[in-house]
Amino acid sequence: MEELGGKMVPFAGYAMPVQFPDGVLKEHKWTRENCGLFDVSHMGQAFVVGPDHETSARALEAMMPGDFASLKPGQQRYSLLLNEEGGVMDDLMVTRSIHPHFEGWLMIVVNAAFKKEDFAQIAARLPEGVRLDPAPDRALIAVQGPKTAEVLAPLCGESCDVIFMQSRATKIGDIDCHISRSGYTGEDGFEISVKADKANDLARLLLKNKLVKPIGLGARDSLRLEAGLCLSGHDFDEKRSPIEASLSWAIPKIRRQSGGFPGAARILDELENGTAQKRVGLKPLGRAPARGGTNIHLDGEHVGEITSGGFGPTFNGPVAMGYVRSDLAVPGTKLDLIVRGKIHPAEVVKLPFVPQNYYRG
């Protein structure tokens, strides 16, 4: 990434490119219009390995509110790692292997900042006969944007058959990969797991296409914010429940009926009776962005706080997410943001700020 002109910064124990010579604004727009390549190898990859799918799935269901038993081979699901109080420790992806040889294997991908803690928690809570195998020898490259399928088609024709939240093992060129049609931008795209010693070759192969440019952390953040996607440790944390974080959609009907996950009593009660606060989208009505930590007021009273904020290049204006009193979490509600001691008007809006363009077939 340094060879490509990346401005490197420390991030979650790694040196990561925050931007490239084009700059964050152009990188953001390029990804929305073409195909951006992100090195996300700092994410934590691991495998939950049991004697059969049912056993592995039930082991994860004991610590998360997802329905993993019903995963079909090659299917992927978003879920949440919860503490005993129902707070969100992290969000993650869970994928069932498509190959019969790996029956009983579930691949998980967790966030870099909480990788060590997540793996320790998961390993400690697995029952006898099920183990966690971290995969530090694997890298992860994401390619995102409306022209991603066009880029991959000549290198991996099978990729075009995969729809959102599906995966398969395949080759890109002559490089063995595991691809999933998912990502963190709101655009169509793929996350590609590959042996670390092949990651450089894969990135160079993809960057040969003029539709592909390297993208840094700055644009990754503005893209996910416009798409209304949470940043772990900011837009939720161990004190926030999935219901407060507006992630109730991640708890399927079968788990609402069966319970059996950490904090289920609290979460099921909140599903029925509501919460004191909710995560919402906020549109500052001026041009000044409001960053995380900004206080939210109504008639001089503190009613919430912004957790993520910045400028949305596609939205063409400032965007933010944060928590407000639940009675105020209604699109159109007018609030005040306190930025550097000054009052800036804002409005609660429906998320996402820009349409999500996932490929569903």
C-alpha positions in Angstrom: 0.0 0.0 0.0 2.9 2.4 0.6 4.1 1.6 -2.9 0.8 2.9 -4.2 1.2 6.2 -2.2 -0.9 5.3 0.8 -0.6 7.6 3.8 -0.1 5.1 6.6 -1.4 5.5 10.1 -1.6 3.2 13.1 -5.0 1.4 13.4 -5.9 -1.5 15.7 -2.2 -2.5 16.0 -1.6 -2.3 12.2 -0.2 0.3 9.8 -3.1 1.1 7.5 -3.6 3.5 4.6 -5.9 6.4 5.6 -5.9 7.7 2.0 -4.0 7.6 -1.3 -2.9 10.4 -3.5 -6.4 11.0 -5.0 -7.7 11.9 -1.5 -10.7 10.8 0.5 -13.3 12.6 -1.5 -12.2 11.2 -4.9 -11.7 7.7 -3.4 -15.3 7.8 -2.0 -16.8 8.8 -5.3 -14.7 6.3 -7.2 -16.1 3.5 -5.1 -19.7 4.7 -5.5 -19.2 4.8 -9.3 -16.6 2.1 -10.1 -14.7 -0.4 -8.0 -12.6 0.3 -4.9 -10.0 -2.1 -3.4 -9.6 -2.2 0.4 -7.0 -4.1 2.3 -8.9 -5.2 5.4 -6.5 -8.0 6.4 -6.5 -6.6 10.0 -9.9 -8.1 10.5 -10.0 -11.3 12.5 -10.8 -14.5 10.6 -11.4 -17.8 12.4 -13.2 -21.1 12.1 -15.6 -22.7 14.6 -15.1 -26.4 14.1 -17.5 -29.1 15.4 -18.5 -32.6 14.5 -21.5 -31.5 12.4 -23.3 -28.3 11.4 -26.0 -28.6 14.0 -23.5 -28.8 16.9 -21.4 -25.9 15.7 -24.4 -23.7 15.0 -26.0 -24.3 18.4 -22.7 -23.5 20.1 -22.7 -20.1 18.4 -26.4 -19.5 19.1 -25.7 -19.9 22.8 -23.6 -16.6 22.7 -25.3 -14.7 19.8 -29.0 -14.0 18.8 -28.6 -15.3 15.2 -30.2 -18.3 13.6 -27.2 -20.3 12.4 -28.8 -23.8 12.4 -30.8 -22.9 9.3 -27.8 -21.6 7.3 -27.5 -23.4 4.0 -24.1 -24.3 2.6 -22.4 -21.2 1.4 -24.8 -18.9 3.2 -23.6 -16.0 5.3 -25.3 -14.1 8.2 -24.6 -10.9 10.1 -24.8 -11.3 13.9 -23.8 -9.8 17.3 -21.6 -11.1 20.1 -23.4 -10.3 23.3 -22.4 -10.1 27.0 -24.5 -11.4 29.8 -26.3 -8.1 30.1 -27.3 -8.1 26.4 -24.8 -5.5 25.5 -23.1 -5.7 22.1 -19.5 -6.7 22.3 -19.0 -6.7 18.6 -20.7 -7.5 15.3 -19.5 -10.2 13.0 -20.2 -12.3 9.9 -20.8 -16.1 10.2 -20.6 -18.3 7.1 -21.4 -22.0 6.6 -18.9 -23.9 4.4 -20.2 -25.0 1.0 -18.0 -28.1 0.9 -19.1 -31.4 2.5 -15.5 -32.1 3.6 -15.8 -29.1 5.9 -19.2 -30.0 7.3 -19.4 -28.6 10.9 -17.1 -25.6 10.0 -18.4 -22.1 10.4 -16.2 -19.2 9.3 -16.4 -16.0 11.4 -15.0 -12.6 10.7 -14.7 -10.1 13.6 -13.6 -6.5 13.8 -9.8 -5.8 14.2 -10.1 -3.6 17.3 -11.8 -6.4 19.3 -10.3 -9.4 17.6 -8.3 -10.7 20.7 -11.2 -10.2 23.1 -13.7 -11.7 20.7 -11.7 -14.8 20.1 -11.1 -15.3 23.8 -14.8 -14.9 24.6 -15.9 -17.3 21.9 -13.3 -19.9 22.7 -14.1 -19.8 26.4 -17.9 -20.3 25.8 -17.7 -23.1 23.3 -18.8 -26.6 24.6 -16.7 -29.7 24.6 -16.2 -31.1 21.2 -16.3 -27.6 19.4 -13.2 -25.5 19.0 -12.1 -22.1 17.6 -9.3 -22.1 15.1 -8.0 -18.5 14.4 -6.6 -18.0 10.9 -3.8 -15.4 11.2 -2.4 -16.9 8.0 -5.3 -15.5 6.0 -5.6 -12.0 4.5 -8.8 -10.2 3.5 -9.3 -8.0 0.5 -12.6 -6.2 -0.2 -13.6 -5.0 -3.7 -16.6 -2.7 -3.6 -18.7 -0.7 -6.1 -21.2 -1.1 -8.9 -18.5 -2.3 -11.4 -17.0 -4.9 -9.1 -18.8 -7.8 -10.9 -17.5 -6.5 -14.2 -14.0 -6.5 -12.8 -14.2 -10.1 -11.4 -16.1 -11.7 -14.3 -13.1 -12.4 -16.6 -11.0 -13.6 -13.6 -13.6 -15.6 -11.8 -16.8 -16.2 -13.8 -18.3 -18.1 -10.8 -18.5 -14.8 -8.8 -21.4 -13.6 -10.9 -23.5 -16.5 -9.7 -23.2 -15.4 -6.1 -25.8 -13.1 -4.6 -25.7 -10.9 -1.5 -24.7 -12.8 1.7 -23.6 -15.9 -0.2 -20.1 -17.3 -0.5 -18.0 -20.0 -2.2 -14.5 -21.2 -2.6 -13.1 -20.5 -6.0 -10.1 -19.2 -7.9 -9.4 -15.6 -9.0 -7.0 -16.0 -11.8 -4.9 -18.9 -10.5 -5.2 -17.9 -6.8 -7.3 -20.0 -4.4 -9.8 -17.7 -2.6 -12.9 -17.8 -0.6 -15.3 -15.1 -1.7 -18.5 -13.7 -0.1 -20.8 -11.1 -1.7 -20.8 -8.6 1.1 -19.0 -5.5 2.3 -19.0 -2.3 4.4 -19.9 0.4 1.9 -23.6 -0.2 1.0 -22.5 -1.1 -2.6 -22.4 -4.4 -4.4 -19.0 -6.0 -3.8 -17.1 -9.0 -2.5 -14.9 -9.8 0.5 -12.1 -12.1 -0.6 -10.3 -14.3 2.0 -6.9 -15.5 0.7 -3.7 -17.0 2.1 -1.6 -14.1 3.3 1.3 -15.0 1.1 -1.0 -14.6 -2.0 -2.6 -11.3 -1.0 -0.1 -9.1 -2.7 -0.4 -11.1 -6.0 -4.2 -10.9 -5.7 -4.2 -7.1 -5.1 -1.8 -6.5 -8.1 -4.0 -8.7 -10.3 -7.1 -6.8 -9.5 -5.4 -3.4 -9.7 -4.4 -4.1 -13.3 -8.0 -3.3 -14.3 -8.5 0.5 -14.8 -11.8 0.3 -13.0 -10.1 -0.5 -9.7 -8.3 1.9 -7.4 -6.9 1.4 -3.9 -9.1 3.0 -1.2 -8.1 4.0 2.3 -9.7 4.1 5.8 -11.0 7.7 5.3 -13.3 6.8 2.4 -14.2 3.5 4.1 -15.6 5.4 7.0 -17.5 7.9 4.9 -18.9 5.2 2.7 -20.2 3.1 5.6 -21.6 6.2 7.4 -23.7 7.2 4.3 -24.9 3.6 4.2 -26.0 3.8 7.8 -23.7 1.0 8.9 -22.4 0.8 12.5 -18.8 1.1 13.6 -18.2 -1.3 16.5 -17.2 0.4 19.7 -18.7 3.7 18.5 -22.2 3.2 17.3 -22.7 0.5 19.8 -20.8 -0.9 22.7 -21.0 -3.3 25.7 -23.7 -1.1 27.3 -25.9 -0.8 24.3 -28.4 -3.5 23.4 -29.2 -4.5 19.8 -32.6 -2.8 20.2 -31.1 0.5 21.3 -28.7 0.3 18.4 -31.6 -0.2 15.9 -30.3 -3.7 15.1 -33.4 -5.6 16.0 -33.5 -6.9 12.4 -30.5 -9.1 13.3 -32.6 -11.1 15.8 -34.8 -13.5 13.7 -38.2 -14.6 14.7 -37.1 -18.0 15.8 -34.6 -16.6 18.3 -37.2 -14.1 19.7 -39.4 -17.1 20.4 -36.7 -19.5 21.7 -34.4 -17.0 23.5 -31.4 -18.8 24.9 -28.8 -16.1 24.2 -27.0 -13.8 26.6 -29.2 -10.9 27.8 -32.3 -12.5 26.2 -34.6 -11.3 29.1 -33.5 -7.7 28.6 -33.6 -7.8 24.8 -36.9 -9.6 24.5 -38.4 -7.1 27.0 -37.1 -4.2 25.0 -38.5 -5.6 21.8 -41.9 -5.6 23.4 -41.7 -2.5 25.5 -39.1 -0.3 23.8 -36.0 1.5 25.1 -35.1 4.8 26.6 -32.9 5.7 23.6 -32.5 4.7 20.0 -29.8 5.0 17.3 -31.0 7.3 14.5 -29.7 9.2 11.5 -29.1 12.9 11.9 -28.9 15.5 9.2 -27.2 18.7 10.2 -29.1 21.5 8.5 -26.0 23.6 7.8 -22.8 22.6 6.1 -20.7 22.1 9.2 -20.2 18.4 10.1 -20.7 17.2 13.7 -18.3 14.5 14.9 -18.7 11.7 17.4 -19.1 13.0 21.0 -21.2 16.0 19.9 -24.1 16.6 22.4 -27.7 16.7 21.2 -30.1 19.1 22.8 -33.8 19.9 22.6 -34.9 23.2 24.1 -31.6 23.4 26.0 -32.0 19.9 27.5 -29.4 17.2 26.8 -31.3 14.4 24.9 -28.5 12.4 23.3 -25.1 12.2 21.7 -23.6 11.7 18.2 -21.6 8.5 17.8 -20.4 8.9 14.2 -20.4 12.0 12.0 -18.7 13.6 9.0 -19.2 14.8 5.5 -21.1 12.5 3.0 -19.7 13.1 -0.5 -22.5 11.3 -2.2 -25.1 12.8 0.1 -23.4 16.1 -0.6 -23.7 17.3 3.0 -22.9 16.5 6.6 -24.3 13.2 8.0 -24.3 11.7 11.4 -25.7 8.9 13.6 -26.3 8.9 17.3 -28.6 8.1 20.2 -31.6 10.2 21.2 -34.6 9.7 23.5 -36.9 7.2 21.8 -39.8 9.6 21.7 -37.6 11.8 19.5 -36.4 9.0 17.2 -39.0 10.0 14.5 -37.9 11.3 11.1 -38.5 15.0 10.9 -37.8 15.7 14.5 -35.8 19.0 14.9 -32.9 19.0 17.4 -29.9 21.1 18.2 -26.2 19.9 17.9 -23.7 21.7 20.2 -20.6 22.0 18.0 -17.7 24.0 19.6 -20.1 25.6 22.0 -22.5 26.8 19.2 -26.0 25.6 18.4 -26.4 24.0 15.0 -29.9 22.8 14.0 -30.3 19.2 12.8 -33.1 16.9 11.8 -33.7 13.2 12.5 -33.8 11.3 9.2 -34.4 7.7 8.1 -31.3 5.6 7.5 -29.5 5.0 5.2 -28.5 8.4 3.8 -27.9 6.9 0.3 -29.6 3.8 -1.1 -27.9 0.5 -0.5 -27.1 -1.3 -3.7 -26.6 -4.9 -2.7 -26.9 -7.5 -5.5 -29.8 -9.9 -4.7 -30.2 -11.5 -8.1 
